[in-house]
Amino acid sequence: MASLKKFAIHYSHFFTGSVLSLLLGLISFPILTRILTMEEYGIMGLVSTTMFISVAIAKGGLSDGIIRFYKEYSETPEKLSIFSSTVIIRGFLLSVVVALLYIVLIPHASKYLNINNKYIAIFMMMVVYLFIRPLNIIVLNILRVTERTIFYNVINLIGKAISIALSLLILIYVIGEFYGYFIGIILAEFIVSVLLFYWFLSIHKINFKMVSGNLAANLMKFGAPLLITEISYLLLSYADRYLIVAYKGEDALGLYSVGYNLASYLSDMIMFSLSYAVIPIYVGIYEKEGKEKTEEFLQRCMYYLLIAIIPMFFGYLAVSDDLFSTLASKKYAAAAVFSPIILLGSMLLGMNNIFNAGLYLKKKSTTMLAIMLSALVVNIFINLILLPEYGVMGAAIATLTACIAAVVLTIFLSYKYIIVKVDIKNIFYYIILSVLMYLAVRQIEIPVVWINLITKIITGVFIIALGVLFKEEEIRSKIKQLILLKAQ
């Protein structure tokens, strides 16, 4: 199937970018967990979370409509200029408005969350990042819709590398204070902006007179429900951090952030690559080939996704103790208990990129919003019950429960339009294989922690690889073809 091959190519681009980004993140992760106090690490996570949510609001739904409307306006140079001028200039105005609101609201919000006053300046300085990032996302979405996936990933990797290098350099060697880390992030985002807009302005013309109010309204009308859905998704993922800092303080937030971040690194590597690659392709299949071919494509994608995430979860569960001791230091060892719960929830929620295809194709964005809002309510409600008594473990359980609720609701409502079948027999095969891998890996005990970790990972990958090759004839065939091709 040509579409599956196209998906594999695009997914490989995004996945490669995600893996390299993960590796870059893992460079800074052990450094930050060692040089920052637990309280500072918690605040760092809270600032990042606040930026995720604020940037989503600053997009105003405008950039979310780019993928849907760009091709329609790229037929002639004049229409393309109208599109480019509209998204950039209106995006600039949205960024200004949200940045000003942020400046007004942050001091008041910090009081309700019992955040130490010495950290308020850090939240305030990030308004510069908040202004730049939404404009960068507009250009990045244009890269996506024009299928410049390699350039897209190169830019993201450059930004990640510069951000890590500058933030650590300024934190450790230049300023030596906590706020230096955030100066590095702001400077890195500015450099990425220069690179993106150099490319963008070399191809697209911007003219204030060509800004279309009608186009902006259509973009925002289409994107608004998706925007609110995205914000709900972010709140579902991160609302517990605000509750933790309010109920348990910055130290508990630091512990939770470490456990959450490591799980997110792994989940995002798979799930973000999936969402960025699969959505444009299944939209194209649906428009050209219809429902049946779309379902066939999505079922194949889901099958290969499960091959990846089931072993990953059990593998993470098997090595989490050694992983946190090696990467984050023993002061965060307790995170190994709840972090696998968060990983499972994140993976389940990521599967909605396939399960909700029917809702997306039928433009049921309000239904998607209702699902995320319902899951958010579940998350907050369970947090309020469990968090005071069970602390970060209660927050992890609340996250998993809310993610399960989101998936169940999505399947129930989206399957009216597009059915994505899951082969239960294959799920059981990979669960059994993964459990056997887990039991084998847990038997390994080497006194040196990092050697123990590496040995466990290699053993686990070897067992899963054998199990996959034994069962998947298609994968065996592809490997044979590649070997023969290289031998020629």
Secondary structure, 3 states (H helix, E strand, C coil): CHHHHHHHHHHHHHHHHHHHHHHHHHHHHHHHHHHCCHHHHHHHHHHHHHHHHHHHHHHCCCHHHHHHHCHHHCCCHHHHHHHHHHHHHHHHHHHHHHHHHHHHHHHHHHHHCCCCHHHHHHHHHCHHHHHHHHHHHHHHHHHHHCCCHHHHHHHHHHHHHHHHHHHHHHHHHHCCCCCHHHHHHHHHHHHHHHHHHHHHHHHCCCCHHHCCHHHHHHHHHHHHHHHHHHHHHHHHHHHHHHHHHHHCCHHHHHHHHHHHHHHHHHHHHHHHHHHHHHHHHHHHHHHHHCHHHHHHHHHHHHHHHHHHHHHHHHHHHHHHHHHHHHHCCHHHCCHHHHHHHHHHHHHHHHCHHHHCHHHHHCCCHHHHHHHHHHHHHHHHHHHHHHHHHHCHHHHHHHHHHHHHHHHHHHHHHHCCCCCCCCCHHHHHHHHHHHHHHHHHHHCCCCCCHHHHHHHHHHHHHHHHHHHHHHHCHHHHHHHHHHHHHHHC
